[in-house]
Amino acid sequence: MFGKGGKPDVIRELQVLKSEIARLPQKYPMGGFTFGAGASKAKEQIPTICAVIDDAVNAFEKGLDVHNRPITKSQIADGLKRLVAATRRPAFIGLVSTALSPTGVRELGQYMNNLERIANKIR
């Protein structure tokens, strides 16, 4: 939808990054037993991040947002940057640390840095 200007590379990078993020809970699970609403919410964070990346890929391919409204490359990039910013907040890090080991949390941070780099390439 947006023309050829690097689109396939960005889509491919987003898809690879998403698959790496999706594997984090299996690679770096939290060792202790956690339960309750907080633990459940923590476990939802990685699938939510992956869903947002999927939405960005679909937006690139169709030129439409999740509500079937036209979307620009700049808007897609801004959405990904907001996602990255949200994952850097202390509350998010505290929450996700109940589902991932400290190594997993650090690796997620690296992946989010990569996501920001990809978002910066979109413009």
C-alpha positions, 0 to 999 in steps of 0.5 A: 500500500505504501510503495516499495521504499523499504517496506518488505525489509521493515515488515520482515524485521518486525516479524522476526522481532515479534517471533523473538519477543514471543519466545521470551516467556519460554526462554526466561520464565520467572522461577517463583510461583506467582498467582492472582490478577497481577501475575495474569496481567504480567503474562499478558504483556508479551502477547500484547506487544506481539499483537501491536507488532502484528497490527503494525505489519497489517497496517503496512500491508493494507494502509489501514489501521485496526479500525479499517481507517487510512493510516500513514507510515508516520502514524505507524512509526509513532504507534510503535514508539509509544509502545516502546516508551510504555515498556520503559516505564518502571511500572511496566518493568515491575509488572513484566518482571513477575513473568520474566527472569531478570535476564528476560527483562533485559532481553526484552529491553534490547528488543524494544530498543530494536523496535524503536530503531525499526520505527525510526527507519519507517519515516 
